[in-house]
Every structure is written in C-alpha cells, then in structure tokens.
C-alpha cells in the first residue's frame, strides 16, 4: 500500500499541487468487484482546499488515472454501518449516497479517522459521523504510514491558521486607517506593536482601579445574604401552618375514598346478584314442563324442548371467579342436575316405548305387502319421531350415556323390524322369479345349454333418461339337430301369442323387471333411513376432507369397491359420518346376504341373467357413489357388484369351456357350429343390454376373450372334421362370424371382423381351387407337364416337338372333354359342393359363382398356352367361355 501511495502522489497529486494524506482500497457494494482507491488530499497553496478523490487503475496499463473528485465541504454524512462490530462497509453522503466496501477494516478506520481530523481543522465539525466508534474519533490511528501523514498535517496547521471573517474585517479597517499599511509593512507592524503595548498598559491600570468597586460589590452581597435568611425564617413558619392544613385535607380525602370504595363495592355486588338471578333462575313453567310435561302431543313436546333449552343455558352459564364457592350457586346447580337427570330418564323411557310400539305397529302392515313386491313405508314413523329431534340433540349434549343407550335400542328394534320386512320382500321376489319359469320346481337345474339358446332385446324405461327399466325380448333361436343351425326371425316377439319356447324370453324379461324393482325399492328405503338417522340423532353427513376412511378399498377389474364395517370388529369412529354408516350397517345387516342369495338364484335360473344384473347393479352403484361414495348404500351395492361381476366372468368362462368340449358328428356335415351361433346370440343380447351402460369396458374384455376362443375352436373343429372339408368348415363359420360382427358393429372387435373376413375369403379361394382340379383332371395334368417343360428351359414353340406333348397328344386329351362331358363334370361338382355346404348360411351360389370365375380363368390360361406352344395348329377346346357360362347357369337353375 505504501508503494501505491507514493506512486499516486508522484503521478497524480504532485502535478496538481496536492498532498495525499490517506488512502483506502474500495469497491462498490453489491456490484462486480472492480477495485479503486479513495484518497483524502489537501492543496499546497493557500487557502487550503480539501478533497476526496476517486482513483482508478487503467484497463490498458499499470498507470492510474483520476476519475472523480468531491470537495470535503460537500460531504454531509459519514456512515460506518456498525459502531460495535467490525465491518468493511461504509457510506459517504455527497450529492447522493455512495456505498463502498473497503478491502480491510483497518484501512476503512484509518480513512474515516483522517476525514474526521480534516473536518475538525478546516470545516469546524460540519460533517456528521454516524455508527462510528467514539474511540476512533478521539484517538489517532497508530499505524505507521497514516501516523506520519497525520503528523505532517498537524505541522501544516501550526504553520498557518486561516482567519475568520470578523478578523479579516478588523484588519481591513486598520489598513484603511493607515496610508502606508501596504507600501511600508514594517512601519505598519511597528505602529501596531506600539498600539498593542499602549492597550496592554491601559488594561493593567483598569484592573487596578476596579478593586474599590469589587469591595462595594462584596458588601452588597453580604446584605443580600442576611435578607435571604429572614425570608427563610418566614417560609418555615408558613410551612408549619400549611402542614396542619395538609393533615386535615388528607383525613377528608381518606374519608371520601372509603365512601367511594363502599359505593363501588355495592354496585359490583348488585351486578353479581343480578347476573346470578338473570342467568341461573329457571322459570316455574319450565320446571313443570321438565317434571310433568306431555311428551305425546306436539304442544307438550314444544314446551319440553323450550324448557330443556332454558335448563341447558342455565347449566352452561359461564360463572365468574368465586361464584362456584357460593352456597346458593351450588344448591341451584344441584337442582339443575337433578332436573336434567329426571327429564333425561323420562325422555329416554318414552322414546324406548315409542321404538317398541313402532315395531309392533309396523309388523301389522307386513301382511299387506306380502303379495306385492314393495317394501313398507316408514315415513309416518320418521315424521312422528322427528318431533323429538331437538330433544335428542339436547340429550346428546347433556347426557351422552343415555343418548348412546337410545341409539343402541333404536338399532336393535329397527334391525329386527327391517330384517323381517326385507326377508319377506326377498321371498316375494324369489317366488315371482321362480313362478314364471316353465318348471318352477326345477329352476336350479336350468343352466345354459346349446339346446336352449335365447336372444332378447332390452327396453329402457324410467325417468330423466336413466337406465332404470327392464329388458324386453328378442326372437328366439333354436337348434333343432346337429345338422341344422338355429333360425332367426326378424320380427319382435308377439307377447300375446307365446309358444312354449317363447316362455324363456318372458322369463328373462320378468327377471329383469323383478331385479330392477328390488333395487328400486331398496335404494329409497336406505336413503330415507339414513336421512332420518342424520336428522333425528343429529349426525352430520358432511363429506370427509381426509384422504383416508375407515373402509378398505378393493380393486376389481378397474372399479374401486369399498368393504363395509364388519359388526363385532372394533372400529374407531373418526367422525359422525362413520357413526351413521355403522348404524346403517347394523340396521340393514341382512340386505347384502339377501341380495347375494337373489343373485345366486338368478344365475341358477339363467346364467345370462348376470348380464342384466351387472348393468342394473353398476348403474345403481354409480348413482349412489355420485351422492356419497362412502355411504352405506354405496358400500353395500359395491360389494354386491363384486359378486355380480364374478358371476358374469363365470358365465363367460362357462361358454369358453363349452367351446372346448364341443363334439361334432362324424357322419353328418358340420355346418354352422353351435358355439358360433351362441356367440351371435350372446353378442346381440349383450349389445341390447349394455347400450349406454357404465360397465361397457367389462363387456369389451369378455368379447375379446370369447371371439378368440371362437376362432380357436372353429379351427380345431375344422381340423378334426372328417365328413366336411376343412375349408368348408372355416369358410362357412367365419362368414357367419363376419356377418354377425358387421351387423352388430361392435367397435372393440373391428380387428377380429377384418380377420374373420380374411379367413373366409382365403378358405373360399382354397376350396374353389381344390374342387376345380377334379373335373378336368387329365387336361390339368397335361398342361402342368407343358409348364414344367417350359420351366426346364424348353422354348414354348418347341414344346410340340416333345413326344409326350405333341399335337396329337393334345388333341387326344381335348377330345376326352367335349362340352357334354364338361357339363356332366360341372354338374357332379355342383352336387358335391351342395353336399358339403349347409343350408343355413346359403353360400352355395357364392361358391358356385367363384368356381365359375375360377374355371373361366383356367380356360383362358389353357387357351393361352395352346396359342403360345402350338402356334398355327388350329387346335382349340371343344367348348367356349359362353358354353361354360351356359352350363353353370343351367346347372344352378336345375337344382
């Protein structure tokens, strides 16, 4: 730093007649660290000018340049930031605030100390120093280089001291009074010296002459002291007199204070008494209502409710400190407690008797509903009990034990009542289901078989566009024998003229209506009871904000289903919503088993009933979950939906198993396979049932499984077929599958539809080519030999020179197939194809037309070979393309 200081003095300040006193290495706060130097300088000429100069090192070399200079008199404030902690930061307030960060605190302190000294000497303490240690301002900095700088500054001050304005004015007046003050300074100085000596003498004489005046002044002071003593004596006597007055006033003040305190206490006592009387006094009418009030009439219930609320207010009054120690307050509180206990017992006893009476009254109405598929209406009972809702809330807040007892009794009585009603209801439903079947006593032995295949359409009815209706029937398809396929009518079933086989359609329609009726009766029953429990027992049905509930969630085929609370298993009730669900579970504990039994019955009657049940149950679960996903109804229906989904999966698995076990007759032609027709029926039925249903994804998965099983089974049967060619089995069945998928337009089976079409086309072509090789066998073999010679390298025009393929041999072969013989061969081919194909699919004309096209193609091929290999021979076939067309047409018409 010393070298830098000397360099700056030499290169920058000496040429400008300035002397460098202190230097500090700084950079601007908060910006990139570009260092510079702040220098404190004074001019060597008089009058002295003090400056703060910013010096920066040049970017192009090692020399320094002067960047900015401020006059010290423009500096207003020096802020050292912290007078206690060491910090390199400091601010200088010129025209604006400049924030600096020194390279070290020592340099910063040295620089601030130098500024303080210059301020003391030249500016007369004009600058404010804040956050600067007082020790730093009072002592000199002991560092070597700065001490020498400060010392040089002091010498400069001793040599010269600037005159102030007053002194300059006096000197100018004296110089104006002397003519030679400027021309002869020595004479002027001697004159001033003489005048100074004269003034000093006059001052001495004046001091000596003032001694007499001093003595007089001392005498006056002594007299004044005497007067002061007299005044103090008078003041003491006055003070004694005032002291007696003060004592009397203190007594009066104390007396007034006691009177005021007594009045204040009386006012407070009155306020406390009024508070206790107003808040802890129960009217006689309320007491009578609590003790003897009528709990059967609406007016009596209202009076008891008002009295109970008033009693609760008296018991819950917030007593002030010390009230509970008063004997009267204790007596009143004990009286309130006795009234509360007495009324709580009376209320609980009355409500228990109401619950029991309701069970007896409701049981008498069960006989009215035994023949109808309806559940008794509990609305009148709920309406009567809701009159006690406010009293139940009072009981819940005052005596939770009796409240819990009433809750338990209500669940016990109502669970038995609902159990009787629901079991009777489901018995009626089962009777109606089994009573409409052909063999009501044997409904359990009616699984789905090939000989009883039914197809139905669904009719949708209900309100608001919801899927709440039942399904109607489709036309029945029957399989009469192993050689005949089931036939289908395009008209809807006439329910007024039902045959014996049409009863299956009516059974399914009846089952669908009964199942929908069961769900439609159960849903409002559960919702009404849950709403009543919430209102009567004052339990909130708010949605839980917590992400977890007390239910466990089971994932079943992409649908979240809740497992309900199990009775007998300890469970922590996290909210009133959980308590509602637990009460509903106990009251309606028989719903889920009864629904499962009903579902099992429907599955035994007809396994296809699982399709109806899956759609209906899914819709009701979806509706319940939209209202409250964690409610009892949503949970119970969700669990039953799991059972329905398993039955649906079992139905699909049974169909696939039947495909694997199918056996075909070895003596008759195959035709349309039974499981292909069953898939058509299943798809048509499922499409009608699942239209606009929520569980479409389950059906799509079942479609994929079934169609793949159908494809595999068709190929398996085709490979095992002995009577019917493999290509015919594949062609007919895949044509039927393609026609079914095209008609139903099932989006998830588009790829399978294209695959079925491709298989049908491939096997049709294969069957046509294979069959056409038989009628013109020798001609086929002859031209195959010709093509073989050409393939070996013999030129086409030279084939006629081969012994086995000369013109004579060609003519001989052609003569074996005159037009009459060709027609006979085609007629035999038609009969053979007719034996292979089944009547149901009606593909005979399609196959025959394909054979005609293939025969004409072969004919043109033979004609081309004759023209190329036997040019100019004039050899032609003994029949033409027109003859072929006539033969095929006449054969088709004759059959």
Secondary structure, DSSP 8 states (H G I E B T S, - for coil): -HHHHHHHIIIIIGGGTEEEEEEEEEEETTS----EEEEEEEESSSS--EEEEEEEE-SSSS-EEEEEEEEGGG--EEE-S-SSS--SEEEEESSSEEEEEES-HHHHHHHHHHHHHHIIIIISS-SEEES--HHHHHS----HHHHHHHHHHHHHHHH-----HHHHHHHHHHHHH-TTTTT-HHHHHHHHHHHHHHHHHHHHHHHHHTHHHHHHHHHHHHHHHHHHHHHHHHHHHHHHHHHHHHHHHHHHHHHHHHHHHHHHHHHHHHHHHHHHHHHS---HHHHHHHHH--SSSHHHHHHHHHHHHHHHHHHT----TTGGG-HHHHHHHHHHHHHHHHHHHHHHHHHHHHHHHHHHHHHTTHHHHTTTT-----HHHHHHHGGGHHHHHHHHHH-HHHHHHHHHHHHHHHHHHHHHHHHHHHHHHHHHHHHTSSSGGGGGG----TTS----------STT-S-S--------B--STTS--B--SS---GGG--STTHHHHHHHHHHHHHHHHHHHHHHHHHHHHHHHHHHTT-------SS--SSEEEEETTEEEEE---TTS-----SHHHHHHHHHHHHTHHHHHHHHHHHHHHHHH-TTHHHHHHHHHHHHHHHHHHH-TTSHHHHHHHHHHHHHHHHHHHHHHHHHHHHHT----SSS---S-HHHHHHHHHHHHHHHHSTT-TTHHHHHHHHHHHHHHHHHHHHHHHHH-SSS-HHHHHHHHHHHHHHHHHHHT-GGGHHHHHHHHHHHHHHHHHHHHHHHTTTTHHHHHHHHHHHHHHHTT--GGGGGGSGGGSHHHHHHHHHTT-HHHHHHHHHHHHHHHHHHS-TTTT-HHHHHHHHHHHHHHHHHHHHHHHHHHSTTS----SS-HHHHHHHHHHHHHH-
